Amino acid sequence: MELYLLQTAAAESHFPYASTLVYVVGFIAAATIGSIAWYNSKRPVGWQNKERPDIVPDIDQ
């Protein structure tokens, strides 16, 4: 019985590629949105006079 279960488990795919893709795309989206939000927020001490990168869009408040 145990041998049958092990063979069945080994024959199935271990992890769906779609789930991995969702995690990777989600991480990239979160990092991008977080970076844009950080660049558009109030600057930390010592960063007030630094220029914003051209990639980051200006957001009217």
N, CA, C and O atoms as a GROMACS GRO file, in nm:
protein
  244
    1MET      N    1   0.083  -0.119   0.000
    1MET     CA    2   0.000   0.000   0.000
    1MET      C    3   0.088   0.126   0.000
    1MET      O    4   0.063   0.219  -0.076
    2GLU      N    5   0.189   0.128   0.085
    2GLU     CA    6   0.277   0.246   0.091
    2GLU      C    7   0.351   0.267  -0.040
    2GLU      O    8   0.370   0.380  -0.083
    3LEU      N    9   0.393   0.159  -0.102
    3LEU     CA   10   0.465   0.169  -0.228
    3LEU      C   11   0.376   0.232  -0.335
    3LEU      O   12   0.424   0.312  -0.416
    4TYR      N   13   0.249   0.196  -0.338
    4TYR     CA   14   0.156   0.252  -0.434
    4TYR      C   15   0.140   0.402  -0.412
    4TYR      O   16   0.138   0.478  -0.509
    5LEU      N   17   0.129   0.446  -0.288
    5LEU     CA   18   0.114   0.588  -0.257
    5LEU      C   19   0.239   0.666  -0.297
    5LEU      O   20   0.228   0.778  -0.347
    6LEU      N   21   0.356   0.609  -0.274
    6LEU     CA   22   0.480   0.676  -0.311
    6LEU      C   23   0.492   0.688  -0.463
    6LEU      O   24   0.537   0.791  -0.513
    7GLN      N   25   0.454   0.584  -0.535
    7GLN     CA   26   0.459   0.590  -0.681
    7GLN      C   27   0.361   0.692  -0.737
    7GLN      O   28   0.391   0.763  -0.832
    8THR      N   29   0.243   0.699  -0.677
    8THR     CA   30   0.141   0.795  -0.722
    8THR      C   31   0.188   0.937  -0.694
    8THR      O   32   0.171   1.024  -0.779
    9ALA      N   33   0.246   0.961  -0.578
    9ALA     CA   34   0.294   1.095  -0.543
    9ALA      C   35   0.410   1.136  -0.632
    9ALA      O   36   0.422   1.253  -0.667
   10ALA      N   37   0.496   1.042  -0.669
   10ALA     CA   38   0.611   1.073  -0.753
   10ALA      C   39   0.568   1.102  -0.897
   10ALA      O   40   0.637   1.177  -0.968
   11ALA      N   41   0.458   1.046  -0.941
   11ALA     CA   42   0.412   1.065  -1.079
   11ALA      C   43   0.347   1.202  -1.099
   11ALA      O   44   0.345   1.253  -1.211
   12GLU      N   45   0.294   1.261  -0.995
   12GLU     CA   46   0.226   1.390  -1.006
   12GLU      C   47   0.328   1.504  -1.005
   12GLU      O   48   0.437   1.490  -0.950
   13SER      N   49   0.290   1.615  -1.066
   13SER     CA   50   0.382   1.730  -1.063
   13SER      C   51   0.391   1.783  -0.921
   13SER      O   52   0.293   1.780  -0.846
   14HIS      N   53   0.507   1.831  -0.886
   14HIS     CA   54   0.529   1.871  -0.748
   14HIS      C   55   0.471   2.008  -0.716
   14HIS      O   56   0.418   2.028  -0.606
   15PHE      N   57   0.478   2.100  -0.809
   15PHE     CA   58   0.427   2.234  -0.782
   15PHE      C   59   0.387   2.297  -0.915
   15PHE      O   60   0.467   2.299  -1.008
   16PRO      N   61   0.268   2.349  -0.924
   16PRO     CA   62   0.223   2.407  -1.052
   16PRO      C   63   0.303   2.531  -1.089
   16PRO      O   64   0.333   2.615  -1.004
   17TYR      N   65   0.336   2.542  -1.215
   17TYR     CA   66   0.411   2.657  -1.262
   17TYR      C   67   0.330   2.785  -1.253
   17TYR      O   68   0.386   2.893  -1.235
   18ALA      N   69   0.198   2.775  -1.266
   18ALA     CA   70   0.112   2.894  -1.259
   18ALA      C   71   0.123   2.961  -1.122
   18ALA      O   72   0.125   3.084  -1.112
   19SER      N   73   0.130   2.882  -1.017
   19SER     CA   74   0.142   2.939  -0.882
   19SER      C   75   0.275   3.011  -0.866
   19SER      O   76   0.280   3.119  -0.807
   20THR      N   77   0.380   2.953  -0.917
   20THR     CA   78   0.511   3.018  -0.911
   20THR      C   79   0.509   3.149  -0.988
   20THR      O   80   0.564   3.249  -0.942
   21LEU      N   81   0.447   3.148  -1.104
   21LEU     CA   82   0.437   3.269  -1.184
   21LEU      C   83   0.359   3.378  -1.112
   21LEU      O   84   0.397   3.495  -1.118
   22VAL      N   85   0.252   3.342  -1.043
   22VAL     CA   86   0.173   3.439  -0.967
   22VAL      C   87   0.258   3.500  -0.856
   22VAL      O   88   0.253   3.621  -0.834
   23TYR      N   89   0.335   3.420  -0.786
   23TYR     CA   90   0.420   3.471  -0.679
   23TYR      C   91   0.528   3.565  -0.734
   23TYR      O   92   0.552   3.671  -0.675
   24VAL      N   93   0.590   3.529  -0.843
   24VAL     CA   94   0.697   3.611  -0.900
   24VAL      C   95   0.641   3.743  -0.951
   24VAL      O   96   0.697   3.849  -0.922
   25VAL      N   97   0.532   3.739  -1.027
   25VAL     CA   98   0.471   3.861  -1.080
   25VAL      C   99   0.419   3.948  -0.966
   25VAL      O  100   0.432   4.070  -0.970
   26GLY      N  101   0.362   3.887  -0.865
   26GLY     CA  102   0.314   3.962  -0.750
   26GLY      C  103   0.426   4.032  -0.674
   26GLY      O  104   0.411   4.146  -0.632
   27PHE      N  105   0.538   3.963  -0.658
   27PHE     CA  106   0.652   4.024  -0.590
   27PHE      C  107   0.706   4.142  -0.669
   27PHE      O  108   0.736   4.248  -0.612
   28ILE      N  109   0.719   4.125  -0.801
   28ILE     CA  110   0.770   4.234  -0.885
   28ILE      C  111   0.673   4.353  -0.881
   28ILE      O  112   0.717   4.467  -0.871
   29ALA      N  113   0.543   4.327  -0.888
   29ALA     CA  114   0.444   4.435  -0.882
   29ALA      C  115   0.450   4.506  -0.748
   29ALA      O  116   0.444   4.629  -0.743
   30ALA      N  117   0.461   4.432  -0.638
   30ALA     CA  118   0.466   4.494  -0.506
   30ALA      C  119   0.593   4.578  -0.490
   30ALA      O  120   0.588   4.687  -0.433
   31ALA      N  121   0.704   4.528  -0.539
   31ALA     CA  122   0.829   4.604  -0.529
   31ALA      C  123   0.823   4.731  -0.614
   31ALA      O  124   0.872   4.836  -0.572
   32THR      N  125   0.764   4.723  -0.732
   32THR     CA  126   0.752   4.840  -0.819
   32THR      C  127   0.659   4.944  -0.759
   32THR      O  128   0.693   5.062  -0.754
   33ILE      N  129   0.543   4.903  -0.715
   33ILE     CA  130   0.447   4.996  -0.655
   33ILE      C  131   0.503   5.056  -0.527
   33ILE      O  132   0.486   5.175  -0.502
   34GLY      N  133   0.570   4.976  -0.448
   34GLY     CA  134   0.632   5.027  -0.325
   34GLY      C  135   0.741   5.128  -0.354
   34GLY      O  136   0.755   5.227  -0.282
   35SER      N  137   0.820   5.103  -0.458
   35SER     CA  138   0.926   5.198  -0.494
   35SER      C  139   0.868   5.331  -0.542
   35SER      O  140   0.917   5.438  -0.504
   36ILE      N  141   0.762   5.325  -0.623
   36ILE     CA  142   0.698   5.448  -0.669
   36ILE      C  143   0.641   5.524  -0.550
   36ILE      O  144   0.656   5.646  -0.542
   37ALA      N  145   0.577   5.455  -0.459
   37ALA     CA  146   0.521   5.520  -0.341
   37ALA      C  147   0.631   5.581  -0.255
   37ALA      O  148   0.614   5.691  -0.202
   38TRP      N  149   0.742   5.512  -0.240
   38TRP     CA  150   0.851   5.565  -0.158
   38TRP      C  151   0.911   5.690  -0.222
   38TRP      O  152   0.938   5.788  -0.152
   39TYR      N  153   0.932   5.688  -0.353
   39TYR     CA  154   0.990   5.804  -0.420
   39TYR      C  155   0.896   5.924  -0.418
   39TYR      O  156   0.942   6.038  -0.419
   40ASN      N  157   0.766   5.901  -0.414
   40ASN     CA  158   0.669   6.010  -0.412
   40ASN      C  159   0.634   6.054  -0.270
   40ASN      O  160   0.559   6.151  -0.253
   41SER      N  161   0.685   5.988  -0.171
   41SER     CA  162   0.656   6.026  -0.033
   41SER      C  163   0.752   6.136   0.012
   41SER      O  164   0.842   6.177  -0.060
   42LYS      N  165   0.728   6.183   0.134
   42LYS     CA  166   0.818   6.283   0.192
   42LYS      C  167   0.957   6.220   0.204
   42LYS      O  168   0.972   6.104   0.242
   43ARG      N  169   1.056   6.297   0.171
   43ARG     CA  170   1.193   6.246   0.172
   43ARG      C  171   1.245   6.229   0.316
   43ARG      O  172   1.218   6.313   0.402
   44PRO      N  173   1.318   6.121   0.341
   44PRO     CA  174   1.381   6.104   0.472
   44PRO      C  175   1.491   6.208   0.493
   44PRO      O  176   1.535   6.273   0.398
   45VAL      N  177   1.535   6.222   0.615
   45VAL     CA  178   1.639   6.319   0.648
   45VAL      C  179   1.763   6.291   0.563
   45VAL      O  180   1.810   6.177   0.557
   46GLY      N  181   1.815   6.395   0.498
   46GLY     CA  182   1.932   6.381   0.413
   46GLY      C  183   1.899   6.357   0.267
   46GLY      O  184   1.988   6.362   0.182
   47TRP      N  185   1.772   6.330   0.236
   47TRP     CA  186   1.731   6.302   0.098
   47TRP      C  187   1.641   6.412   0.042
   47TRP      O  188   1.590   6.397  -0.068
   48GLN      N  189   1.621   6.522   0.115
   48GLN     CA  190   1.526   6.624   0.071
   48GLN      C  191   1.564   6.686  -0.062
   48GLN      O  192   1.476   6.718  -0.142
   49ASN      N  193   1.691   6.705  -0.090
   49ASN     CA  194   1.735   6.774  -0.212
   49ASN      C  195   1.768   6.678  -0.327
   49ASN      O  196   1.813   6.723  -0.432
   50LYS      N  197   1.747   6.552  -0.309
   50LYS     CA  198   1.777   6.455  -0.415
   50LYS      C  199   1.669   6.460  -0.521
   50LYS      O  200   1.551   6.482  -0.491
   51GLU      N  201   1.709   6.438  -0.647
   51GLU     CA  202   1.613   6.441  -0.755
   51GLU      C  203   1.546   6.304  -0.772
   51GLU      O  204   1.604   6.200  -0.744
   52ARG      N  205   1.424   6.310  -0.817
   52ARG     CA  206   1.346   6.190  -0.842
   52ARG      C  207   1.390   6.129  -0.975
   52ARG      O  208   1.412   6.202  -1.071
   53PRO      N  209   1.403   5.995  -0.984
   53PRO     CA  210   1.440   5.933  -1.112
   53PRO      C  211   1.335   5.960  -1.220
   53PRO      O  212   1.218   5.981  -1.188
   54ASP      N  213   1.376   5.960  -1.345
   54ASP     CA  214   1.284   5.988  -1.456
   54ASP      C  215   1.176   5.881  -1.471
   54ASP      O  216   1.068   5.909  -1.523
   55ILE      N  217   1.204   5.761  -1.427
   55ILE     CA  218   1.108   5.650  -1.440
   55ILE      C  219   0.985   5.673  -1.353
   55ILE      O  220   0.875   5.634  -1.391
   56VAL      N  221   1.003   5.735  -1.238
   56VAL     CA  222   0.895   5.749  -1.140
   56VAL      C  223   0.805   5.866  -1.182
   56VAL      O  224   0.852   5.978  -1.199
   57PRO      N  225   0.673   5.838  -1.198
   57PRO     CA  226   0.582   5.946  -1.238
   57PRO      C  227   0.551   6.039  -1.121
   57PRO      O  228   0.553   5.998  -1.005
   58ASP      N  229   0.522   6.166  -1.154
   58ASP     CA  230   0.481   6.262  -1.052
   58ASP      C  231   0.333   6.239  -1.019
   58ASP      O  232   0.251   6.218  -1.108
   59ILE      N  233   0.301   6.244  -0.892
   59ILE     CA  234   0.163   6.225  -0.848
   59ILE      C  235   0.118   6.352  -0.779
   59ILE      O  236   0.180   6.396  -0.682
   60ASP      N  237   0.008   6.414  -0.827
   60ASP     CA  238  -0.047   6.533  -0.763
   60ASP      C  239  -0.120   6.494  -0.637
   60ASP      O  240  -0.195   6.396  -0.635
   61GLN      N  241  -0.098   6.571  -0.531
   61GLN     CA  242  -0.163   6.536  -0.404
   61GLN      C  243  -0.284   6.623  -0.380
   61GLN      O  244  -0.351   6.608  -0.278
   0.00000   0.00000   0.00000
